[in-house]
């Protein structure tokens, strides 16, 4: 990895984290905070976009995609939300969130890879 790519990935990660915050807040305002819809939206769109980037772009640029979209997505927050829902007595929502995040994320990444392969 060249120093320029390393710096680019780091800067892209910072931009991605700001994007995550903005999307999470925006979706939360629109749909409410009772369920972590913003984190779900972030992780699904990020998985889809990373699939596209991985399949469609040269490997040097996928590093920047991983930086941007790695900063954008947040598995740890998704799992913390699942635990918080469980703790608050929302057992079904917690299970849906944890299992749904995994299955929907896999589907989104697969769809992104398929679309990216078509774009290549």
CORZIDA-V10955 format. One record per backbone hydrogen bond with DSSP energy under -1.0 kcal/mol. CO is the residue of the C=O (numbers start at 1). NH is the residue of the N-H. If there is no record, write none. Layout:
co=<CO,CO>
nh=<NH,NH>
This chain:
co=<2,3,4,5,6,7,8,9,10,11,12,13,14,15,16,17,18,19,20,21,22,23,24,25,26,27,28,35,36,37,38,39,40,41,42,43,44,45,46,47,48,49,50,51,52,53,58,58,59,61,62,63,64,65,66,67,68,69,74,75,76,77,78,79,80,81,82,83,84,85,86,89,90,91,92,93,94,95,96,97,98,99,100,101,102,103,104,105,106,107,108,109,110,111,112,113,114,115,116>
nh=<6,7,8,9,10,11,12,13,14,15,16,17,18,19,20,21,22,23,24,25,26,27,28,29,30,31,32,37,40,41,42,43,44,45,46,47,48,49,50,51,52,53,54,55,56,57,61,62,63,65,66,67,68,69,70,71,72,73,78,79,80,81,82,83,84,85,86,87,88,90,89,91,94,95,96,97,98,99,100,101,102,103,104,105,106,107,108,109,110,111,112,113,114,115,116,117,118,119,120>
